Amino acid sequence: PKVWTPEWNDWCPGCGNFGIINAEQQAISELGLTPEDVVVVSGIGCSGKTPHFFRLPISGVHTLHGRALTFAIGIKLSNPELTVIVNAGDGDQLGIGAGHFVNAGRRNVDMLILLHDNGVYGLTKGQASPTLRRGEKTKSLPRPNINDNVNPIALAISSGYTFVARSYAYDVKHLKELIKAGVRHKGLALIDILQPCPTYNDIHTKEYYDKRVYKLDSDPNWDPVVRKPEEEGDKMAKAMLKSLEWGEKIPIGIFYQNELVPSYEERIAGNAQSYKQRNPSKVKIEDGGKLTTIIDDILKEKEV
Ligand code: SF4
C-alpha cells in the first residue's frame, strides 16, 4: 500500500501542478500565516491531490467532484479567522461545479480559488474539459472538440467575483505574488492558472505558453482596481474585453479588483451582530444542558 507522507507525490514529471503547489507554499510562508490556520480544500482530479502533497502542515480537505466550493464556504463561514484556499480543476469548477462557481460569486465569500486550468480531465486520461477551445484536438480526442469553451475570467467577473486574475504555473514568482494578493483581498478571489498537462494536453504546452504570455502590468496604463463606485462598470467592461484576448498574446495578471463590495461575512454580521462578536466554530454548543449555539443567538435576534 502507498504511504501518504508529505514527500510522496504521483503527479507526472513536468506537470504544472508542481509550480502551483510551490507558489502556494511560498506565498503562505511569505504572508507569515500560521500553516495550521490555512485550510486547503480540493475537489476531484489531479489537482484534488494538492492538500496531500503539501509539505507545510496545513489542514486539508479532499472533497467531492464539483463540490469543493460548498465545503470551502462552510469552513469559512463557521470560522471566519481561517484562510481558505480552494484548489480545483477547470473540469471540476466549470463543468460539474459550474453552479457553485457562479453562486459563490454572488456571495463574495472572503477566500481564494486557484483554478488549475489545463483544458483536459487529466486524471481520467485526457477528455476535453470546459476550457478546451472548439476545434482543438488534444491527443486523447478522436476528433477536434466541437464544444465552445468557458471563459473563466469573464464568467467570474459577471458572477460577482471581486478579485479576478490569471497566472501561469511555470512562472512561480508571478503566481506566488498573485496568491499573496488574492489572500490579502477582502472578498472572493479567483486566479485562473494556465497549467500545462504534459501527459494529455499536447497543444497548451510550456513552449506554447512561454512565447505567448505577457504581463498586464507591463502596460503602465492598465489599472484594474475599482476605487470609487462609479468606476465599477467601466473597469468591469475593460476586464471583460481583455479576457477575450487569446492567441498570439495571452495576458496574465490582475484583470479586475473591487474591495468596495461587502463580503458575505460582513453581510451576515450586518444581519446578526452575534456572528461578528462570536466566532461560530469557537462557541460551545451547550453549557450545563442549556443550548449556547450561535444559531440560537441569531434566531433570537431574528425574533419579531
Ligand atoms: Fe499533471 Fe496531466 Fe499528469 Fe494530471 S495527467 S498529473 S494534470 S500532467
Residues whose N, C-alpha, C, O or C-beta is under 5 A from the ligand:
A	BS01	SF4	W11 C12 C15 C46 G122 L123 C197 P198 T199 Y200
